[in-house]
Structures are given as C-alpha cells and as structure tokens.
C-alpha cells in the first residue's frame, strides 16, 4: 500500500522537477588518485569546483572500479560543454603505449597490462566526448618495483591522437607549479582550457601532447545584460482647484484566519529509501541541481546518489537543524523542488 502511495505522490511531486535541463553550460571533471597522491588530487578537485565543475572523485579504485568510473564519466562527458581529467597515479609505457595502473595492479609479465591497467588514451578519448572538448592532466607517481622487461615509467606526454583530448604529463616535483596555474585560473571570470595548458607547459618537468585547436571554456564569463530603457513617466493632467477630484474611500480588508500547514506523516528510514528508489533519474538530477545551487553538492549531476550526494543531503539536513540521515524525507523533497 505504501509503495502505491509513493508512486502516486511522486508523479505529482516531481512533474516540475523533471523538466528539461540545461546541460550546455556543464563542465564535468574526473579526479582520480592511486596511492599517496590523495592530498594532491583533493587540491585539484577544490580548484575545479571553484571553477564551477561537477567533479567525480575516486581514491584508490581497483581495475574493475576504475573502468566503471571511466564509463560513467564518459556518459556525463557527452552531456557537457567541457571536461577535465586529473590523474595522480603510477603510469607506465609499453610498446609506445601509456597505461595508468589502478590500485592492486600486479604485473608479473608485460601482457598483464592488458587486463590490469587502463590506457591513458581511454581517458583522453572520454574527455574529448564533450561539446567543446577537454584535457587530461597526469601526475606520474612511481610504479611498483620489479617491472617486467619492456615496461618503464612514463616520463613525458604521449604523441597527439586524433579524436583524443590533450594530455599533460608532470612529475611529482612539478605538481606545485601545476596547481598554481589552476589556482590562478579559478580566480578568473572566464576559464579557458588552452590558457591553462599553456601555463602548465611553461613549467619545468611538464610535457604536453598538443594544444586544443578550439576554445574550450571550463567556465564562461557571465553575460552582462544591457540596462533597459527607463519607461516614460506619464504626467497626470492638473485638476482645477475649484473641481477637486473625489478621493476613493478605502474599504477595510477582510480578516482571513491563517491555516496551519498540515504536517506530513513521519516515515521510517526504510520507507524513505523505498520512496527514493522510486524516483526517476531526471528527478534525482533535479535534486542534485537544487543541492548544488544551495552550495551543498559539488559532484556530477548524473542522477546517481553516491557518497557525494549522501554527504550533500546530510549537510542540507544539518543546515535545517534536522536529523542528518543522508536520506531525504518528503518535506525535504518538496522544499528542494520549490
């Protein structure tokens, strides 16, 4: 019975919430760290969020997890204006091809790369799926010791590939200057990716595959609306003193008694989870947009309620001095769509 009520309620509650979304202004970012580079990746994520990017952050993903994350990011890239990928991970080269090593990769022989690593090119192709394009920035950390023959650490950016985004490769020692470039960009009203890549390329220990052939805006400058022409003010005709205009007599306004807002019945956490599972993907996107507009959410607006969305919901609930469950109740859902 409850599930039937939930579905009926949702069809009304989220009719407006699932309206057409404006996605042309989205910048989506993927930030991955493997090993000891978590603090560096967090610092990059902070600057990307200051630029207005929706960020998908993952720390120490294994091979299967990283492939799933990359697939999810590629879907969002297709629905965005621009992309940015930051990788802080071990990277190796074999037979002229670069690979990023996820957590737990063990290379007993060179062919293990094909099943336990992901080509850097896969990230570059995903970043290129957005409307304007994107870039991949890779801070290379030390790979596991005892690499099989023919495999070595990545030292420089790969050659450019048609249909793939530009790739920046930096050593750990160059991270500080690379972050400084991002910090400077985040303070600008308009953030152009080519300018960022040029700034990084001038730093020691940084190499670049190529520069974008078009302008890629991670953040567009706000458009200045022209001041409207002031409306002409009509001058009322003078009334002769001998014939004064009659003044209207104001009637007393009727007194309307305020009606109390009915309280929604309390639900258990299990009931709220059922309610949440019944939401459409577009409704969940709408919730994420509202949380983002309120400053609670910085992740991808993708309709997936992962850890970042749960944290945002908890912060939203705490801001209202309400129980922080990480699961929205019906009153909170209604307020997020108002």
Beta strands, then each sheet from edge to edge (+ up, - down):
strand 1: 27-33
strand 2: 54-59
strand 3: 82-94
strand 4: 97-101
strand 5: 117-119
strand 6: 133-141
strand 7: 151-153
strand 8: 166-171
strand 9: 191-192
strand 10: 206-208
strand 11: 217-219
sheet 1: 2+ 1+ 3+ 4- 5+
sheet 2: 2+ 1+ 3+ 6+ 8+ 10-
sheet 3: 2+ 1+ 3+ 7-
sheet 4: 9+ 11-
end
